[in-house]
Amino acid sequence: MTTGSTHQNLVRLRDVILEEREFTKVLDMKSLAAAIREKEELIQVLAHVNKLEDEDKEIAGIIRHENRRNAYLFKATLGWIRETMEFFGKRTAPSSYTADAGMISSRINGRLLTGKV
């Protein structure tokens, strides 16, 4: 990666964060991985900046906002995936009862995920 000025690196970081969101939306994992690598490199370069110029503070705020939007997208999506996995892993048949009101353990559990019917 070529190093540019702090302003150029901040602008590129903002663009990469926006690209990262778009790649996530269309599930382009190869491009997403490349964007994440570039983002990490830019963050490493920018970590050595001690003082931002006044004109760069605005773009830094935009970067913070957009990065938080991406984090929320990833967190919400992960939660949705977990809920979906829990739904498909749930028992699909109710438990049975014996004559004396005892419960019979059912061996049926998560049939939708195992593919067994």
N, C-alpha and C positions, 0 to 999 in steps of 0.2 A: 504494500500500500504506500502510495506517495504521501508525504506529509505536506500539508499546505498551511495556510495561516489559520489561526484559531477560528476566525469567522467562517472560512471555507469548510473547516472540519465540523463546525456547529451546523451549518446549512446542510452538509452531507448527512450528518447524523439525523437531523429532522427528516430528510428525505428517506433515509433507510428505515426509520421507524414507521413512516407512512407505508412504505413498500412492504414491510413486515406484516402490517395489518392486512393489506390486500392479498398477499400470498396466503395468509391464514384463512381468509374468507373463501378463497378458491381451492384450498387444500393443496397448494403447490409446495410440497415438502422440500423438494430439492432447492428451489429458489429461496424458501424460507430459511433453510439451513445456511445458505450463502449469505443472506441478509443478516442473520444472527452473528455469523463470524465477522462480517464487516462492522457491525454495530459494536461488538466487543473490542475490535481493534481501534475504532474511533474513540471509544470510551477510555481505553488505555492511553492513547495519545493525549486526550483532553484532560486526563487525570493530573498531568503535570502543569496545567495552567493554574497559576496562583491568583490572578486577578483578571476579571472580565472587563472589557471596555463597556461603556454605557450602551452603545448600539448593539452589543452582543447579549446584554441581559434580557432583552425582549425575546430573542430567539431561544435563549436558555429556558425561559418560562414556557414557551411553546413546546419545546422538547419535553419538559417535565410533564406538561398536560397530556401530550400525545402518548408518551410512554405509560402514563397512568391509565389512559384509555385502553391501550393494548393489554396492560396487566389485568384490567377488569374483564376484558374480552376473554382472555385465557382462563381466568378464574371462573367466570360464569360458564364457559364451555366445559371446563373440567367438572364442575358441579353437575351440569346437565348429563354428561357422560356417566358420572357415578350414579346418578338417579336412574338412568336407563339401565345400567348394568344391574343395579339392585332390583329393578322391576323384573328383568328377565331371569334373575337368579332366584326369585321367590318361589315358594312352593305353589304348585299349580293344582294340587288336589287337597281337599280339606282332610283333617285328621278324623279318624273313626273312633267310635266309643264301644266299649265292651258292655255286656249285660249289667254289670255292677257299676256302671258309669265311669269306669277307668278308661284312660285314653290309650289307643293303640298307636305306636310309633309308625309313622308312614315313611317308607324308604324313598318316596317320590320327592325329589327336591331339585329345583332348577332344571327341569327337563328342557326348557326352551334353549338354554345355553349348551346342554350336552348333545342336543339333537335327537334324544330318545323320546319316543311317544308312548 
